[in-house]
Amino acid sequence: MILASWCGKKVVPDKIRRRPGWSEIPAVRDGRIVEIKSPLILQPSPAALTGGLDTIVAALWAAPSSQGASAASPGG
């Protein structure tokens, strides 16, 4: 799984997929790119430890098994 967050911008999974060589990364190949909203993790405050951590944990719990199911994008 790739947890992505772009400061002040929406994550565009296609931009990640188009990076040279990245199509070979299992998370990219299997569609496991999950956006974490930047205010939750990229701000200098305790929020990164509360809301940000909760969102990351939710993404990991929603992660597909090795059978290739796709993950939901929490907060998205």
PyMOL commands that set and color helices and strands:
alter all, ss='L'
color gray80, all
select helices_A, chain A and resi 13-17+22-24+26-29+38-41+46-49+51-61
alter helices_A, ss='H'
color red, helices_A
select strands_A, chain A and resi 2-4+33-35
alter strands_A, ss='S'
color yellow, strands_A
deselect
rebuild
show_as cartoon
